[in-house]
Amino acid sequence: MNRRTFLLSSTVVYAAPPSGQISLGVIGAGGRGTFVMSVFQKDAALKVNAIADVFEPNLERAQSNAKAIQGFAPKPYRNHRALLDDKSIQAVLIATPEHWHHRMVLDALAAGKDVYVEKPLCQTPQQGVDLVAAERLTKQIVQVGMQRRSYDLYLAGRDIVRSGRLGNVRMVRSWWLNNYITGSKATKLDGHLDWDEWLGPMPKRTLDPDIFRRWRHYADFAGGIVADQGAHVFDGIHLLMSASYPLAVTAAAGKPHKPEFDTPESVVVTAQYPEDFIGVFSINYAAMKYKSKNDQLNQLDGDKARMDIGREELKVFNEGDEDNVALQKKSEKGFGYATDLHVQNFLDCIRTRKRPTAPMVLGFQACLVTQLANISIKTGKRATWSATKNVAEL
């Protein structure tokens, strides 16, 4: 951890203008970054005044998209440090590959910016410890992009668990099914890329278009599909169960079936919690493709009732009558609206300086489970987390 980062981030005080206007900078303008930027632009008092990206086509497309909504193009930057030096920017959206999150969040806090960062929050447990420590020392608002924290359906599910209707829940079973085996390897890029800047903190290597396009599945740059989607799932489990950090994680995985990837597509993770329950997550990205509303599910096994909660609805089944739905709730606007709710919560917190629904500590709790899972897969051992030492142990 850079001490200067701590000191700078802890001394900045930000006061929103009386008008409530917000000046946003976007760091990482790929598909997800550009989409979330458009969600930010639904707030009439927000303007995207700067965009940074190292891939020229991404930068130009995002500028064009932003201009179509607000009437002017944001200022372009070729690296995040130059954007953070822009004093007119109050908040940043960080939607870069995972290997940049830790450094960019610290840099943004040091520059006095409020931060919305996509998940997973970071790559390693130590990075997570660094970020949580930085959060404690800063007055900035940090929201991790785990939209279930703001989603009406999941909040209703949490209330059902808290009410005691399910009884004692000792296990949560979750799964996510999809398929990326059939995708083709990227062999060229359609524009200029500053490859060295994209690599950033990683060791230098020869330009590889497939790593740039599908970095999520390369272990040097991300935790694989289990980390990418598992951060969402375990955060949902934590929310529903009011859970804290895991005590221990055990994982098993099949071999990668995509020859260029070095992370597995089929993984089972079992996490033990101090709240006296087990969270089990199975992900299989070598399965048949489902409609998005059906591709994931969480089942909370209580001793009085079971609750099934997916993307769009939840159902409760009472003991002795599990063939009939005893309670059913649907989201008012659907899962797609969860991102709108999450972004608006962040913007509201910028204006009020209240704590957002997914601060850094919760973002770390979610990705820590998948980091321990990858340690377990690599070592073949049960990985434990010491809350007192803030270290993973075997």
N, C-alpha and C positions, 0 to 999 in steps of 0.2 A: 504494500500500500504506500502510495506517495504521500508523504507528510504535507507537502505543499497543497495537494488536492484537498486533504482534510481541512487545512486552515482556511483556504480560500472558500470552500463550500460552506464552512460554518460561520463565515462573517457576512455573507451576502444576505441582504434583506430586500425582498421584492414586494412592492405594493402595486396592485392592479390600478390602471387609470380609472377615474370616476365613471367613465363611459362604459367600462367593462370590456373594452376592445382588447384583443389579444393578437400579438404578432408571432406567427409560428414559423419555425424552420424545420424542414424535412431532411433527415439524414438517411439515405437509402431509399431510392425511388424505383424499386422493382415492382412486381405485380402487387404484393401485399402492401408495400409502402404507399403506392399510388392510390390503392383502394381506400386505405385508412385515411389518407390525406383528404379524399373526397368526403369522407364521413365528417372530418373536422370542419370542412367548408360548409356543412349544413348549418353551422352556427353563424348567423348574419354578422356578428360583431368580431369574427375572426378573419384574419387575412394571412395567407401563406406568402411571406415576403422573401423567403430564401429556400433553395433546394440544393443539397449536396449529393453528388453521386460520381463514382469513378468510371461508370460505363456511359458513354456519350448518348446512345439511344434512349436509355432510361431517363437521363437528365432532360433531354429535349422533349420526350413524351410527357413527363410529369409537368414541365413548364407549360406545355400546351394545354394539358388537362386543367391545370390550375387557372390559367388565363381564361379558359372557356367559362368558368364559373364566376370568377371575381373581376374579370375585365382587364387585368394586367398580368404580365408574366413575372414570377418571382425571380430574384437575382440568382444566377447560377454559381455554384462553387464546385471545385474539383476535389476537395477534401473537407472533412468535418471540422478540422481545426480552424480553417478560415471562416467557416460559417459561425462557429462559436465565438469568434472574435467580433462578430457583428453585434454592436451594442443595441441595435433596434429589435433584436429577436428576444422575446420573453420566454418562449417555451419551444421545445424540440420534440419531434416524433422521430424515434430511432427505429428503423425497420431494416437494418443491415443483417448480413449473416451472423450467426451465433458467436463466432470467434472474435467479433469486434465489440459485443455488447458491454463487457466489463470495462474496457478502456474508455469507450465513448460515454457511458453513463458517468464515470468519474470525471471525465473532462467536462461534460455538460454541467455537472454540479459545481465544479470549480469555477466555471464561467458564469455561475449564477442563474442558470436556466432551469425552469421546471421541465420535467422529463416524462414522456410517455414512451416506454420501451416495449417492443414486442417480446414474446416469450420464445424459447426459454431464456430466463434472465441471464444465465452465465453458463460456462462450460465445466467448472470444477467447484468442489466444496469450498476451497480456499477463496476463490473469487467471490462466492456468495457471502462468506464471512466478511470480506473486505467491503462489499456493497452495503450490507446491513449496518456495519460500523459507520460507514459514510452517511447513511441515512440518519443515524442518530445525531450526527454532528451538523446536519444541514437544516436550513429552514425551507428548503425547496420542496415542491410537491413532486412525488414520483408515483406514477401509475404503471404497473406491469400489465401487458395486454392479455390478461386472462379474463375474458368477458363474462364468464359464468358468474363472477363475483357481483356483476350488476344486473344479471338476467332474472326477470320476474319469476320464471318457472323454478329456477334453482333456489331462489330465496323462499318461495312457497314450500319447496321440498325441505329446506332447512327448518322451517317453522313446524312442519309435520313431525320431523324427527325430535325436535325440542319439546313438542307437546306430549311426547310419550306414547303416541298412538301406536307406534311400531313395537313398543316394549324395549327390551335390551337388544341392541344391534351389535352382534359380535363379529360379523363379517359383511364386507361390501364386495360384490363381484362385478367387475367391469370388463367390457371388451370393445374393441374397435376393429372393423374389418374393411379392407380395401385391397387394391392390387397395383403395384408399380413394376412388376416383373416384365410387362410387355413394352415398357418405354424404351425408346432408342437412345443411344449414346450421342451426346452433343460433340461435334467434331470441329465446328467453326463458330465464329461470332459475327454478327451483322453490324459491327461498328467498333469504334476505338474503345479499348479498355486499358486503364492504368493498372496493370496486373500487380505491380509491386505495392501500390497503395492498397489494392484490394486484399492482398495477403496480410498487410499490416504487421501484427505481432507474431505471425507465423514464420517459420523458416523459409528462406527463399527456395523457389523451385521453378521449373519450366512451366510456361503458360499451358493450362489444360482447360479447354472450354467446358468439358463435362463437370469438372470440379466447380467452375464458376456457376454453371447452370443448376447443378444438383448437389450443392455442397452439403445439404442435410444428411446425405448418406455416406459421407467420408469422415472417418473418426477424428482426423486432425482438425476439422472445422465444425463439427457438431456431434451430438450424442446419438445420431441415428434416429430412425423413426420412433423408437420407444421413448426417446427424450422429446422429440418434436411434438408428438401427440400426447405422450404420457404426462407432460407438464399440465396440459389442459385437464386430463382425466383425474390426476391426483389432486389438483387444486379443487376440482369439483367435489371429490371425496372429502377433502379437508373442510370445505365449506359446509357440506351437508352434515358432517359429523362433528363440526366444531373442533377439529383436530389440530394438533401442533406438529412439531418435528417428529419424524419416525424414530423408533428405537433401533430397528434393524431391518435390513432388506436382503432378500434372497431372490435370485433370478436365474432363469434357464433360457437358452436361445438355440435356435437352429442355425445352420450355416447360411451365409449369404448366397442367394441363388441368382444374383445379378453379378456377373463376373467382375465388373469394374468397381463395385461397391465393397467396402470392408466393414460394413455394419449389417447385422441381421435384420430380416423383415418380419420374423416370427419370434416373439418374446413373451414370456410369462414372468410377471413380477409379483412378489408377495412382500408386503410391508407390514410390520408390526408397530402399533402405536401405544403410547402410554395411557390413552383413553380406553384401553381394554377392548380393542377390536383389530381385525386383520383386514387389510385392503389388498385385493387380488386384481391385477390388471393383465389381460391377455390382448396382445395386438398381433394381427396377422395381415400383413400387406402382400400376401401371396394367395389371398382368398378371391372369391368372386366379388364383383363390384355390386354394391347395394345403392339404392336411392339414399341420398344424404340423410334423410329423416330416419332411416333405419340402420345406419352403419355403426352406431354405437349405443350402448346401454349400460346403466348402472342398476344393480339390484341390491337393495339393502335388506338383509335377512334379519328381521326382528323376531322375538319369540311370541309376539302377539299378531304381527302382520308383516307383510313384505311390501316394499315400495320399489317399483320400476320407474326409472326416470331417464329419458333419452333427450334428444334435441328439442322436440316439440311438445311433449306431453309427459305427465306422470300418472301412474295408476297405483292404488293401494289395494292389496288383497288380504282379507282377514283370515286368521287361523281357522281351519275347518271349513272354509268356503272359498278356497283358492281358485275355483273356476269362475267366480263372479267378481267383477270390479266393485269394490266398496266405495272408492273415492277416485275421481278422475279430474285432473286439471290440465288445461292447455294454455300455452303462452298466448298472450293477447295479440302479439304481432309476429311471433315466430322467432327461431333462433338467429336468423339474419339480423334482427333488430338488436340483439345483445351487444353488438359492437357499437351501435349508435348510443345505447344506454351507457356503455362503459366510457366512451369518449366524452359524452356529456357530463358524466360524473367527474372526470378529470378537469374539464373546463370550469365546472361549478366550483371545484376545489381551488383552482387557480384564483378565482375571484373572491372566494370566502376564506382561503387558507385553511380549510378543514382537511382532515385526513381522508384520502381517497379509499375506494373499496378494495383496491389491490396494491397496497404499498410494497416496498422492497422486501420486507421480511416475509410476506406471504408468497411473493414470487420465488424467493429462495427456498422456502419450505417445499414448494411444488417441484422445482427442478432438482432439489437435493435427492428426492426419492429415486429419480431416474439416473442420477449420477452414481448413487450407491448401487443401483441395479447394474450399471455398466461395470463397476468395480467387481461386483459379484460374478458377472459373466466372465470377466477377464481372469479372475483368480480362482474361480470355482469354489469360493468361500462365502459365508454369510458376512455381509458388511454391516457394521453397527455405527451409530452416530452418538458421539459423546457431547451432550449439550453443555457440559461444564467446560470441556476442553475445546469445543468447536472444531473437532477433527473426526475424520472417518477412521474406523479401526476394524481389523479383521480378527 
